[in-house]
Amino acid sequence: MNSQNPNATGRRQIHEQSQHRPDLSSPHVREDVAITGLCGNVHLPTGRTCDLPERHEGSCHFVGPEDAENLAAQ
Ligand SMILES: [Zn+2]
C-alpha cells in the first residue's frame, strides 16, 4: 500500500501577496511607510527611511527614525 497523501510534503509558494507592490516584500522597505504611497526604502547602515513618493526618480532621500514615524500609517 502506497497511499500517502501526495500533498503532505508539497512546498507552498510564499508569493501569495504583494503582487502589486513586490518591493513591499523586501526587508529594505518599511511597509507602514510604503502603504501610505511613499518610497519607504530603508538605508540599512543608518536605519533611515526614504520619504519620497513611491517610484520617485533619482536617489532616495532618507530621514531619521522620528520623521519616519510621522510618515508611517497610524
Ligand atoms: Zn526612495
N, CA, C, O and the ligand as a Tripos MOL2 file, in Angstrom:
@<TRIPOS>MOLECULE
protein
  297   295    75     0     0
PROTEIN
NO_CHARGES

@<TRIPOS>ATOM
      1 N           0.8400   -1.2060    0.0000 N.3       1 MET1
      2 CA          0.0000    0.0000    0.0000 C.3       1 MET1
      3 C           0.8740    1.2550    0.0000 C.2       1 MET1
      4 O           1.7270    1.4470    0.8660 O.2       1 MET1
      5 N           0.6430    2.0540   -0.9490 N.am      2 ASN2
      6 CA          1.4320    3.2830   -1.0330 C.3       2 ASN2
      7 C           0.4800    4.4490   -1.2510 C.2       2 ASN2
      8 O           0.5400    5.1320   -2.2740 O.2       2 ASN2
      9 N          -0.3940    4.6670   -0.2880 N.am      3 SER3
     10 CA         -1.4630    5.6480   -0.4650 C.3       3 SER3
     11 C          -1.2750    6.8790    0.4270 C.2       3 SER3
     12 O          -2.2410    7.4240    0.9610 O.2       3 SER3
     13 N          -0.0460    7.2980    0.5760 N.am      4 GLN4
     14 CA          0.1780    8.5040    1.3820 C.3       4 GLN4
     15 C          -0.3460    9.7390    0.6510 C.2       4 GLN4
     16 O          -0.4270    9.7740   -0.5760 O.2       4 GLN4
     17 N          -0.6810   10.7060    1.4120 N.am      5 ASN5
     18 CA         -1.1980   11.9460    0.8380 C.3       5 ASN5
     19 C          -0.1130   12.6240   -0.0030 C.2       5 ASN5
     20 O           0.9310   13.0060    0.5240 O.2       5 ASN5
     21 N          -0.3550   12.7730   -1.3000 N.am      6 PRO6
     22 CA          0.6800   13.3610   -2.1680 C.3       6 PRO6
     23 C           0.9330   14.8370   -1.8660 C.2       6 PRO6
     24 O           1.9550   15.3790   -2.2870 O.2       6 PRO6
     25 N           0.0490   15.4790   -1.1650 N.am      7 ASN7
     26 CA          0.2260   16.9010   -0.8630 C.3       7 ASN7
     27 C           0.9530   17.1370    0.4480 C.2       7 ASN7
     28 O           1.2610   18.2780    0.7940 O.2       7 ASN7
     29 N           1.2220   16.0880    1.1620 N.am      8 ALA8
     30 CA          1.7550   16.2600    2.5100 C.3       8 ALA8
     31 C           3.1030   16.9580    2.5200 C.2       8 ALA8
     32 O           3.4020   17.7440    3.4190 O.2       8 ALA8
     33 N           3.9120   16.6640    1.5100 N.am      9 THR9
     34 CA          5.2570   17.2330    1.5200 C.3       9 THR9
     35 C           5.4140   18.3620    0.5110 C.2       9 THR9
     36 O           6.5270   18.8330    0.2790 O.2       9 THR9
     37 N           4.3080   18.8010   -0.0940 N.am     10 GLY10
     38 CA          4.4080   19.8400   -1.0970 C.3      10 GLY10
     39 C           4.8520   21.1670   -0.4950 C.2      10 GLY10
     40 O           4.4160   21.5510    0.5900 O.2      10 GLY10
     41 N           5.7170   21.8500   -1.2110 N.am     11 ARG11
     42 CA          6.1480   23.1630   -0.7330 C.3      11 ARG11
     43 C           5.1840   24.2240   -1.2460 C.2      11 ARG11
     44 O           4.8540   24.2650   -2.4320 O.2      11 ARG11
     45 N           4.7520   25.0560   -0.3560 N.am     12 ARG12
     46 CA          3.8230   26.1130   -0.7630 C.3      12 ARG12
     47 C           4.6020   27.3340   -1.2260 C.2      12 ARG12
     48 O           5.6200   27.7140   -0.6470 O.2      12 ARG12
     49 N           4.0860   27.9300   -2.2900 N.am     13 GLN13
     50 CA          4.6820   29.1950   -2.7210 C.3      13 GLN13
     51 C           4.3800   30.2680   -1.6790 C.2      13 GLN13
     52 O           3.2900   30.3080   -1.1080 O.2      13 GLN13
     53 N           5.3540   31.1270   -1.4450 N.am     14 ILE14
     54 CA          5.1120   32.1690   -0.4510 C.3      14 ILE14
     55 C           4.6180   33.4540   -1.0980 C.2      14 ILE14
     56 O           4.3150   34.4360   -0.4190 O.2      14 ILE14
     57 N           4.5430   33.4270   -2.4280 N.am     15 HIS15
     58 CA          4.1860   34.6690   -3.1140 C.3      15 HIS15
     59 C           2.6830   34.7720   -3.3010 C.2      15 HIS15
     60 O           2.1950   34.9020   -4.4230 O.2      15 HIS15
     61 N           1.9590   34.7130   -2.2060 N.am     16 GLU16
     62 CA          0.5110   34.8290   -2.2980 C.3      16 GLU16
     63 C           0.0440   36.2610   -2.0930 C.2      16 GLU16
     64 O          -1.1420   36.5620   -2.2280 O.2      16 GLU16
     65 N           0.9650   37.1250   -1.7720 N.am     17 GLN17
     66 CA          0.6210   38.5240   -1.5370 C.3      17 GLN17
     67 C           1.6360   39.4170   -2.2350 C.2      17 GLN17
     68 O           2.5800   38.9310   -2.8560 O.2      17 GLN17
     69 N           1.4380   40.7130   -2.1290 N.am     18 SER18
     70 CA          2.3860   41.6860   -2.6430 C.3      18 SER18
     71 C           2.5580   41.5750   -4.1530 C.2      18 SER18
     72 O           3.6430   41.8360   -4.6730 O.2      18 SER18
     73 N           1.5130   41.1970   -4.8500 N.am     19 GLN19
     74 CA          1.6310   41.1130   -6.2990 C.3      19 GLN19
     75 C           1.7680   42.5090   -6.9020 C.2      19 GLN19
     76 O           2.4740   42.6970   -7.8930 O.2      19 GLN19
     77 N           1.0980   43.4740   -6.3080 N.am     20 HIS20
     78 CA          1.0880   44.8180   -6.8880 C.3      20 HIS20
     79 C           2.2760   45.6490   -6.4140 C.2      20 HIS20
     80 O           2.7250   46.5490   -7.1240 O.2      20 HIS20
     81 N           2.7750   45.3620   -5.2520 N.am     21 ARG21
     82 CA          3.9520   46.0760   -4.7480 C.3      21 ARG21
     83 C           4.9970   45.0530   -4.3270 C.2      21 ARG21
     84 O           5.1760   44.8100   -3.1340 O.2      21 ARG21
     85 N           5.6820   44.4590   -5.2810 N.am     22 PRO22
     86 CA          6.6660   43.4310   -4.9150 C.3      22 PRO22
     87 C           7.7420   43.9670   -3.9930 C.2      22 PRO22
     88 O           8.3630   43.2010   -3.2560 O.2      22 PRO22
     89 N           7.9730   45.2680   -4.0210 N.am     23 ASP23
     90 CA          9.0130   45.8190   -3.1440 C.3      23 ASP23
     91 C           8.6030   45.7730   -1.6800 C.2      23 ASP23
     92 O           9.4430   45.8990   -0.7890 O.2      23 ASP23
     93 N           7.3030   45.5920   -1.4360 N.am     24 LEU24
     94 CA          6.8610   45.5110   -0.0460 C.3      24 LEU24
     95 C           7.3840   44.2540    0.6420 C.2      24 LEU24
     96 O           7.4940   44.1980    1.8670 O.2      24 LEU24
     97 N           7.6960   43.2670   -0.1560 N.am     25 SER25
     98 CA          8.1920   42.0280    0.4300 C.3      25 SER25
     99 C           9.6670   42.1280    0.7780 C.2      25 SER25
    100 O          10.2460   41.2110    1.3600 O.2      25 SER25
    101 N          10.2630   43.2470    0.4150 N.am     26 SER26
    102 CA         11.6810   43.4150    0.7040 C.3      26 SER26
    103 C          11.8890   43.8690    2.1420 C.2      26 SER26
    104 O          11.1470   44.7200    2.6320 O.2      26 SER26
    105 N          12.8630   43.3280    2.8110 N.am     27 PRO27
    106 CA         13.1560   43.7810    4.1780 C.3      27 PRO27
    107 C          13.7580   45.1710    4.1980 C.2      27 PRO27
    108 O          13.9690   45.7450    5.2660 O.2      27 PRO27
    109 N          14.0350   45.7120    3.0290 N.am     28 HIS28
    110 CA         14.6390   47.0330    2.9540 C.3      28 HIS28
    111 C          13.5980   48.1300    2.8460 C.2      28 HIS28
    112 O          13.9430   49.3020    2.6910 O.2      28 HIS28
    113 N          12.3380   47.7660    2.9250 N.am     29 VAL29
    114 CA         11.2630   48.7410    2.7980 C.3      29 VAL29
    115 C          10.3900   48.6930    4.0420 C.2      29 VAL29
    116 O           9.9760   47.6180    4.4780 O.2      29 VAL29
    117 N          10.1150   49.8480    4.6040 N.am     30 ARG30
    118 CA          9.1840   49.9060    5.7330 C.3      30 ARG30
    119 C           7.7700   49.8290    5.2050 C.2      30 ARG30
    120 O           7.3210   50.7360    4.5040 O.2      30 ARG30
    121 N           7.0630   48.7650    5.5270 N.am     31 GLU31
    122 CA          5.7220   48.5960    4.9830 C.3      31 GLU31
    123 C           4.7790   49.6790    5.4660 C.2      31 GLU31
    124 O           3.9410   50.1570    4.7020 O.2      31 GLU31
    125 N           4.9040   50.0700    6.7220 N.am     32 ASP32
    126 CA          3.9540   51.0480    7.2520 C.3      32 ASP32
    127 C           4.1390   52.4110    6.6050 C.2      32 ASP32
    128 O           3.2260   53.2360    6.6250 O.2      32 ASP32
    129 N           5.3070   52.6530    6.0340 N.am     33 VAL33
    130 CA          5.5210   53.8900    5.2900 C.3      33 VAL33
    131 C           5.1230   53.6910    3.8290 C.2      33 VAL33
    132 O           4.5080   54.5660    3.2200 O.2      33 VAL33
    133 N           5.4790   52.5400    3.2790 N.am     34 ALA34
    134 CA          5.2250   52.2800    1.8570 C.3      34 ALA34
    135 C           3.7310   52.2680    1.5380 C.2      34 ALA34
    136 O           3.3220   52.7000    0.4600 O.2      34 ALA34
    137 N           2.9160   51.7750    2.4710 N.am     35 ILE35
    138 CA          1.4800   51.6830    2.1810 C.3      35 ILE35
    139 C           0.8220   53.0510    2.1540 C.2      35 ILE35
    140 O          -0.3190   53.1770    1.7090 O.2      35 ILE35
    141 N           1.5160   54.0690    2.6190 N.am     36 THR36
    142 CA          0.9670   55.4140    2.5320 C.3      36 THR36
    143 C           1.2800   56.0470    1.1860 C.2      36 THR36
    144 O           0.9110   57.1960    0.9430 O.2      36 THR36
    145 N           1.9620   55.3050    0.2970 N.am     37 GLY37
    146 CA          2.2620   55.8230   -1.0280 C.3      37 GLY37
    147 C           3.6460   56.4030   -1.1440 C.2      37 GLY37
    148 O           3.9990   57.0040   -2.1590 O.2      37 GLY37
    149 N           4.4310   56.2230   -0.1010 N.am     38 LEU38
    150 CA          5.7990   56.7190   -0.1320 C.3      38 LEU38
    151 C           6.7670   55.5920   -0.4500 C.2      38 LEU38
    152 O           6.4160   54.4130   -0.4150 O.2      38 LEU38
    153 N           7.9770   55.9840   -0.7570 N.am     39 CYS39
    154 CA          9.0030   55.0000   -1.1150 C.3      39 CYS39
    155 C           9.2490   54.0450    0.0530 C.2      39 CYS39
    156 O           9.1550   52.8280   -0.1040 O.2      39 CYS39
    157 N           9.5610   54.5930    1.2030 N.am     40 GLY40
    158 CA          9.7380   53.7510    2.3840 C.3      40 GLY40
    159 C          11.0080   52.9270    2.3870 C.2      40 GLY40
    160 O          11.2080   52.0780    3.2560 O.2      40 GLY40
    161 N          11.8560   53.1750    1.4230 N.am     41 ASN41
    162 CA         13.1080   52.4400    1.3570 C.3      41 ASN41
    163 C          13.9530   52.7300    2.5930 C.2      41 ASN41
    164 O          14.0510   53.8750    3.0340 O.2      41 ASN41
    165 N          14.5520   51.7000    3.1400 N.am     42 VAL42
    166 CA         15.3530   51.8710    4.3540 C.3      42 VAL42
    167 C          16.8250   51.7750    4.0080 C.2      42 VAL42
    168 O          17.2710   50.8380    3.3450 O.2      42 VAL42
    169 N          17.5640   52.7590    4.4680 N.am     43 HIS43
    170 CA         19.0150   52.7230    4.3290 C.3      43 HIS43
    171 C          19.5610   51.9530    5.5100 C.2      43 HIS43
    172 O          19.6980   52.4890    6.6100 O.2      43 HIS43
    173 N          19.8740   50.6870    5.2730 N.am     44 LEU44
    174 CA         20.1800   49.7920    6.3790 C.3      44 LEU44
    175 C          21.3450   50.2440    7.2640 C.2      44 LEU44
    176 O          21.2570   50.1240    8.4860 O.2      44 LEU44
    177 N          22.4190   50.7520    6.6920 N.am     45 PRO45
    178 CA         23.5350   51.1410    7.5660 C.3      45 PRO45
    179 C          23.1530   52.1920    8.6020 C.2      45 PRO45
    180 O          23.7190   52.2250    9.6940 O.2      45 PRO45
    181 N          22.1880   53.0540    8.2600 N.am     46 THR46
    182 CA         21.8170   54.1200    9.1820 C.3      46 THR46
    183 C          20.4300   53.9250    9.7740 C.2      46 THR46
    184 O          20.0850   54.5690   10.7650 O.2      46 THR46
    185 N          19.6200   53.0340    9.1740 N.am     47 GLY47
    186 CA         18.2590   52.8230    9.6390 C.3      47 GLY47
    187 C          17.3200   53.9500    9.2780 C.2      47 GLY47
    188 O          16.2090   54.0270    9.8010 O.2      47 GLY47
    189 N          17.7530   54.8280    8.3890 N.am     48 ARG48
    190 CA         16.8990   55.9360    7.9750 C.3      48 ARG48
    191 C          15.9700   55.5060    6.8460 C.2      48 ARG48
    192 O          16.2350   54.5260    6.1500 O.2      48 ARG48
    193 N          14.8740   56.2530    6.6710 N.am     49 THR49
    194 CA         13.8090   55.8510    5.7410 C.3      49 THR49
    195 C          13.5950   56.9310    4.6950 C.2      49 THR49
    196 O          13.6500   58.1210    5.0050 O.2      49 THR49
    197 N          13.3500   56.5170    3.4480 N.am     50 CYS50
    198 CA         13.1100   57.4600    2.3570 C.3      50 CYS50
    199 C          11.6910   58.0140    2.4610 C.2      50 CYS50
    200 O          10.7310   57.2600    2.6250 O.2      50 CYS50
    201 N          11.5680   59.3430    2.3630 N.am     51 ASP51
    202 CA         10.2490   59.9740    2.4910 C.3      51 ASP51
    203 C           9.7370   60.5050    1.1570 C.2      51 ASP51
    204 O           8.8080   61.3130    1.1310 O.2      51 ASP51
    205 N          10.3280   60.0640    0.0560 N.am     52 LEU52
    206 CA          9.8610   60.4910   -1.2580 C.3      52 LEU52
    207 C           8.7210   59.5840   -1.7310 C.2      52 LEU52
    208 O           8.5510   58.4740   -1.2280 O.2      52 LEU52
    209 N           7.9380   60.0710   -2.7080 N.am     53 PRO53
    210 CA          6.8540   59.2300   -3.2280 C.3      53 PRO53
    211 C           7.3890   57.9440   -3.8280 C.2      53 PRO53
    212 O           8.5310   57.8840   -4.2840 O.2      53 PRO53
    213 N           6.5410   56.9020   -3.8230 N.am     54 GLU54
    214 CA          6.9810   55.6340   -4.3980 C.3      54 GLU54
    215 C           7.3270   55.8030   -5.8640 C.2      54 GLU54
    216 O           6.7180   56.6100   -6.5660 O.2      54 GLU54
    217 N           8.2920   55.0500   -6.3150 N.am     55 ARG55
    218 CA          8.7920   55.0810   -7.6920 C.3      55 ARG55
    219 C           9.3040   56.4700   -8.0670 C.2      55 ARG55
    220 O           9.2500   56.8660   -9.2310 O.2      55 ARG55
    221 N           9.7930   57.1950   -7.0850 N.am     56 HIS56
    222 CA         10.3590   58.5070   -7.3860 C.3      56 HIS56
    223 C          11.5920   58.3490   -8.2440 C.2      56 HIS56
    224 O          12.2290   57.2960   -8.2710 O.2      56 HIS56
    225 N          11.9140   59.4300   -8.9500 N.am     57 GLU57
    226 CA         13.1270   59.3960   -9.7480 C.3      57 GLU57
    227 C          14.3130   59.7700   -8.8810 C.2      57 GLU57
    228 O          14.1760   60.4100   -7.8390 O.2      57 GLU57
    229 N          15.4670   59.3550   -9.3370 N.am     58 GLY58
    230 CA         16.6820   59.7080   -8.6260 C.3      58 GLY58
    231 C          16.8760   58.8750   -7.3770 C.2      58 GLY58
    232 O          16.1930   57.8740   -7.1570 O.2      58 GLY58
    233 N          17.8120   59.3060   -6.5750 N.am     59 SER59
    234 CA         18.1410   58.5250   -5.3890 C.3      59 SER59
    235 C          17.2130   58.8840   -4.2380 C.2      59 SER59
    236 O          16.5360   59.9120   -4.2540 O.2      59 SER59
    237 N          17.2020   58.0250   -3.2590 N.am     60 CYS60
    238 CA         16.3190   58.2020   -2.1250 C.3      60 CYS60
    239 C          16.7780   59.3670   -1.2410 C.2      60 CYS60
    240 O          17.9560   59.7210   -1.1930 O.2      60 CYS60
    241 N          15.7930   59.9460   -0.5450 N.am     61 HIS61
    242 CA         16.0750   60.9830    0.4460 C.3      61 HIS61
    243 C          15.6980   60.4220    1.7950 C.2      61 HIS61
    244 O          14.5170   60.2760    2.1080 O.2      61 HIS61
    245 N          16.6930   60.1100    2.5890 N.am     62 PHE62
    246 CA         16.4270   59.4010    3.8390 C.3      62 PHE62
    247 C          16.2510   60.3810    4.9900 C.2      62 PHE62
    248 O          16.9650   61.3780    5.1050 O.2      62 PHE62
    249 N          15.2890   60.0690    5.8260 N.am     63 VAL63
    250 CA         15.0530   60.8560    7.0320 C.3      63 VAL63
    251 C          15.2290   59.9580    8.2540 C.2      63 VAL63
    252 O          15.2080   58.7320    8.1520 O.2      63 VAL63
    253 N          15.3990   60.5800    9.3760 N.am     64 GLY64
    254 CA         15.6550   59.8370   10.6000 C.3      64 GLY64
    255 C          14.4330   59.0940   11.1080 C.2      64 GLY64
    256 O          13.3230   59.2900   10.6130 O.2      64 GLY64
    257 N          14.6420   58.2480   12.0890 N.am     65 PRO65
    258 CA         13.5610   57.4030   12.6270 C.3      65 PRO65
    259 C          12.3620   58.2020   13.1260 C.2      65 PRO65
    260 O          11.2220   57.7670   12.9670 O.2      65 PRO65
    261 N          12.6070   59.3660   13.7290 N.am     66 GLU66
    262 CA         11.4900   60.1480   14.2620 C.3      66 GLU66
    263 C          10.6090   60.6650   13.1400 C.2      66 GLU66
    264 O           9.3820   60.6130   13.2270 O.2      66 GLU66
    265 N          11.2450   61.1670   12.0770 N.am     67 ASP67
    266 CA         10.4630   61.6260   10.9350 C.3      67 ASP67
    267 C           9.7530   60.4660   10.2590 C.2      67 ASP67
    268 O           8.6240   60.6120    9.7920 O.2      67 ASP67
    269 N          10.4040   59.3220   10.2050 N.am     68 ALA68
    270 CA          9.7960   58.1510    9.5800 C.3      68 ALA68
    271 C           8.5410   57.7180   10.3420 C.2      68 ALA68
    272 O           7.5710   57.2580    9.7400 O.2      68 ALA68
    273 N           8.5680   57.8670   11.6500 N.am     69 GLU69
    274 CA          7.3850   57.5170   12.4350 C.3      69 GLU69
    275 C           6.2080   58.3920   12.0590 C.2      69 GLU69
    276 O           5.0670   57.9310   12.0340 O.2      69 GLU69
    277 N           6.4820   59.6630   11.7640 N.am     70 ASN70
    278 CA          5.4150   60.5700   11.3580 C.3      70 ASN70
    279 C           4.8760   60.2110    9.9760 C.2      70 ASN70
    280 O           3.7160   60.4790    9.6640 O.2      70 ASN70
    281 N           5.7260   59.6040    9.1560 N.am     71 LEU71
    282 CA          5.2970   59.2100    7.8100 C.3      71 LEU71
    283 C           4.4850   57.9360    7.8190 C.2      71 LEU71
    284 O           3.6500   57.7120    6.9430 O.2      71 LEU71
    285 N           4.7300   57.1130    8.8000 N.am     72 ALA72
    286 CA          4.1130   55.7760    8.8380 C.3      72 ALA72
    287 C           2.6120   55.8780    9.0360 C.2      72 ALA72
    288 O           2.1070   56.8480    9.6010 O.2      72 ALA72
    289 N           1.9180   54.8710    8.5670 N.am     73 ALA73
    290 CA          0.4740   54.7820    8.7660 C.3      73 ALA73
    291 C           0.1720   54.6850   10.2520 C.2      73 ALA73
    292 O           0.8120   53.9320   10.9870 O.2      73 ALA73
    293 N          -0.8070   55.4550   10.6740 N.am     74 GLN74
    294 CA         -1.1430   55.4600   12.1110 C.3      74 GLN74
    295 C          -2.0540   54.3050   12.4550 C.2      74 GLN74
    296 O          -2.4410   54.1470   13.6130 O.2      74 GLN74
    297 ZN         13.2340   56.3290   -2.1160 Zn       75 ZN75
@<TRIPOS>BOND
     1     1     2 1
     2     2     3 1
     3     3     4 2
     4     3     5 am
     5     5     6 1
     6     6     7 1
     7     7     8 2
     8     7     9 am
     9     9    10 1
    10    10    11 1
    11    11    12 2
    12    11    13 am
    13    13    14 1
    14    14    15 1
    15    15    16 2
    16    15    17 am
    17    17    18 1
    18    18    19 1
    19    19    20 2
    20    19    21 am
    21    21    22 1
    22    22    23 1
    23    23    24 2
    24    23    25 am
    25    25    26 1
    26    26    27 1
    27    27    28 2
    28    27    29 am
    29    29    30 1
    30    30    31 1
    31    31    32 2
    32    31    33 am
    33    33    34 1
    34    34    35 1
    35    35    36 2
    36    35    37 am
    37    37    38 1
    38    38    39 1
    39    39    40 2
    40    39    41 am
    41    41    42 1
    42    42    43 1
    43    43    44 2
    44    43    45 am
    45    45    46 1
    46    46    47 1
    47    47    48 2
    48    47    49 am
    49    49    50 1
    50    50    51 1
    51    51    52 2
    52    51    53 am
    53    53    54 1
    54    54    55 1
    55    55    56 2
    56    55    57 am
    57    57    58 1
    58    58    59 1
    59    59    60 2
    60    59    61 am
    61    61    62 1
    62    62    63 1
    63    63    64 2
    64    63    65 am
    65    65    66 1
    66    66    67 1
    67    67    68 2
    68    67    69 am
    69    69    70 1
    70    70    71 1
    71    71    72 2
    72    71    73 am
    73    73    74 1
    74    74    75 1
    75    75    76 2
    76    75    77 am
    77    77    78 1
    78    78    79 1
    79    79    80 2
    80    79    81 am
    81    81    82 1
    82    82    83 1
    83    83    84 2
    84    83    85 am
    85    85    86 1
    86    86    87 1
    87    87    88 2
    88    87    89 am
    89    89    90 1
    90    90    91 1
    91    91    92 2
    92    91    93 am
    93    93    94 1
    94    94    95 1
    95    95    96 2
    96    95    97 am
    97    97    98 1
    98    98    99 1
    99    99   100 2
   100    99   101 am
   101   101   102 1
   102   102   103 1
   103   103   104 2
   104   103   105 am
   105   105   106 1
   106   106   107 1
   107   107   108 2
   108   107   109 am
   109   109   110 1
   110   110   111 1
   111   111   112 2
   112   111   113 am
   113   113   114 1
   114   114   115 1
   115   115   116 2
   116   115   117 am
   117   117   118 1
   118   118   119 1
   119   119   120 2
   120   119   121 am
   121   121   122 1
   122   122   123 1
   123   123   124 2
   124   123   125 am
   125   125   126 1
   126   126   127 1
   127   127   128 2
   128   127   129 am
   129   129   130 1
   130   130   131 1
   131   131   132 2
   132   131   133 am
   133   133   134 1
   134   134   135 1
   135   135   136 2
   136   135   137 am
   137   137   138 1
   138   138   139 1
   139   139   140 2
   140   139   141 am
   141   141   142 1
   142   142   143 1
   143   143   144 2
   144   143   145 am
   145   145   146 1
   146   146   147 1
   147   147   148 2
   148   147   149 am
   149   149   150 1
   150   150   151 1
   151   151   152 2
   152   151   153 am
   153   153   154 1
   154   154   155 1
   155   155   156 2
   156   155   157 am
   157   157   158 1
   158   158   159 1
   159   159   160 2
   160   159   161 am
   161   161   162 1
   162   162   163 1
   163   163   164 2
   164   163   165 am
   165   165   166 1
   166   166   167 1
   167   167   168 2
   168   167   169 am
   169   169   170 1
   170   170   171 1
   171   171   172 2
   172   171   173 am
   173   173   174 1
   174   174   175 1
   175   175   176 2
   176   175   177 am
   177   177   178 1
   178   178   179 1
   179   179   180 2
   180   179   181 am
   181   181   182 1
   182   182   183 1
   183   183   184 2
   184   183   185 am
   185   185   186 1
   186   186   187 1
   187   187   188 2
   188   187   189 am
   189   189   190 1
   190   190   191 1
   191   191   192 2
   192   191   193 am
   193   193   194 1
   194   194   195 1
   195   195   196 2
   196   195   197 am
   197   197   198 1
   198   198   199 1
   199   199   200 2
   200   199   201 am
   201   201   202 1
   202   202   203 1
   203   203   204 2
   204   203   205 am
   205   205   206 1
   206   206   207 1
   207   207   208 2
   208   207   209 am
   209   209   210 1
   210   210   211 1
   211   211   212 2
   212   211   213 am
   213   213   214 1
   214   214   215 1
   215   215   216 2
   216   215   217 am
   217   217   218 1
   218   218   219 1
   219   219   220 2
   220   219   221 am
   221   221   222 1
   222   222   223 1
   223   223   224 2
   224   223   225 am
   225   225   226 1
   226   226   227 1
   227   227   228 2
   228   227   229 am
   229   229   230 1
   230   230   231 1
   231   231   232 2
   232   231   233 am
   233   233   234 1
   234   234   235 1
   235   235   236 2
   236   235   237 am
   237   237   238 1
   238   238   239 1
   239   239   240 2
   240   239   241 am
   241   241   242 1
   242   242   243 1
   243   243   244 2
   244   243   245 am
   245   245   246 1
   246   246   247 1
   247   247   248 2
   248   247   249 am
   249   249   250 1
   250   250   251 1
   251   251   252 2
   252   251   253 am
   253   253   254 1
   254   254   255 1
   255   255   256 2
   256   255   257 am
   257   257   258 1
   258   258   259 1
   259   259   260 2
   260   259   261 am
   261   261   262 1
   262   262   263 1
   263   263   264 2
   264   263   265 am
   265   265   266 1
   266   266   267 1
   267   267   268 2
   268   267   269 am
   269   269   270 1
   270   270   271 1
   271   271   272 2
   272   271   273 am
   273   273   274 1
   274   274   275 1
   275   275   276 2
   276   275   277 am
   277   277   278 1
   278   278   279 1
   279   279   280 2
   280   279   281 am
   281   281   282 1
   282   282   283 1
   283   283   284 2
   284   283   285 am
   285   285   286 1
   286   286   287 1
   287   287   288 2
   288   287   289 am
   289   289   290 1
   290   290   291 1
   291   291   292 2
   292   291   293 am
   293   293   294 1
   294   294   295 1
   295   295   296 2
@<TRIPOS>SUBSTRUCTURE
     1 MET1         2 RESIDUE 1 A MET
     2 ASN2         6 RESIDUE 1 A ASN
     3 SER3        10 RESIDUE 1 A SER
     4 GLN4        14 RESIDUE 1 A GLN
     5 ASN5        18 RESIDUE 1 A ASN
     6 PRO6        22 RESIDUE 1 A PRO
     7 ASN7        26 RESIDUE 1 A ASN
     8 ALA8        30 RESIDUE 1 A ALA
     9 THR9        34 RESIDUE 1 A THR
    10 GLY10       38 RESIDUE 1 A GLY
    11 ARG11       42 RESIDUE 1 A ARG
    12 ARG12       46 RESIDUE 1 A ARG
    13 GLN13       50 RESIDUE 1 A GLN
    14 ILE14       54 RESIDUE 1 A ILE
    15 HIS15       58 RESIDUE 1 A HIS
    16 GLU16       62 RESIDUE 1 A GLU
    17 GLN17       66 RESIDUE 1 A GLN
    18 SER18       70 RESIDUE 1 A SER
    19 GLN19       74 RESIDUE 1 A GLN
    20 HIS20       78 RESIDUE 1 A HIS
    21 ARG21       82 RESIDUE 1 A ARG
    22 PRO22       86 RESIDUE 1 A PRO
    23 ASP23       90 RESIDUE 1 A ASP
    24 LEU24       94 RESIDUE 1 A LEU
    25 SER25       98 RESIDUE 1 A SER
    26 SER26      102 RESIDUE 1 A SER
    27 PRO27      106 RESIDUE 1 A PRO
    28 HIS28      110 RESIDUE 1 A HIS
    29 VAL29      114 RESIDUE 1 A VAL
    30 ARG30      118 RESIDUE 1 A ARG
    31 GLU31      122 RESIDUE 1 A GLU
    32 ASP32      126 RESIDUE 1 A ASP
    33 VAL33      130 RESIDUE 1 A VAL
    34 ALA34      134 RESIDUE 1 A ALA
    35 ILE35      138 RESIDUE 1 A ILE
    36 THR36      142 RESIDUE 1 A THR
    37 GLY37      146 RESIDUE 1 A GLY
    38 LEU38      150 RESIDUE 1 A LEU
    39 CYS39      154 RESIDUE 1 A CYS
    40 GLY40      158 RESIDUE 1 A GLY
    41 ASN41      162 RESIDUE 1 A ASN
    42 VAL42      166 RESIDUE 1 A VAL
    43 HIS43      170 RESIDUE 1 A HIS
    44 LEU44      174 RESIDUE 1 A LEU
    45 PRO45      178 RESIDUE 1 A PRO
    46 THR46      182 RESIDUE 1 A THR
    47 GLY47      186 RESIDUE 1 A GLY
    48 ARG48      190 RESIDUE 1 A ARG
    49 THR49      194 RESIDUE 1 A THR
    50 CYS50      198 RESIDUE 1 A CYS
    51 ASP51      202 RESIDUE 1 A ASP
    52 LEU52      206 RESIDUE 1 A LEU
    53 PRO53      210 RESIDUE 1 A PRO
    54 GLU54      214 RESIDUE 1 A GLU
    55 ARG55      218 RESIDUE 1 A ARG
    56 HIS56      222 RESIDUE 1 A HIS
    57 GLU57      226 RESIDUE 1 A GLU
    58 GLY58      230 RESIDUE 1 A GLY
    59 SER59      234 RESIDUE 1 A SER
    60 CYS60      238 RESIDUE 1 A CYS
    61 HIS61      242 RESIDUE 1 A HIS
    62 PHE62      246 RESIDUE 1 A PHE
    63 VAL63      250 RESIDUE 1 A VAL
    64 GLY64      254 RESIDUE 1 A GLY
    65 PRO65      258 RESIDUE 1 A PRO
    66 GLU66      262 RESIDUE 1 A GLU
    67 ASP67      266 RESIDUE 1 A ASP
    68 ALA68      270 RESIDUE 1 A ALA
    69 GLU69      274 RESIDUE 1 A GLU
    70 ASN70      278 RESIDUE 1 A ASN
    71 LEU71      282 RESIDUE 1 A LEU
    72 ALA72      286 RESIDUE 1 A ALA
    73 ALA73      290 RESIDUE 1 A ALA
    74 GLN74      294 RESIDUE 1 A GLN
    75 ZN75       297 GROUP 0 **** ****
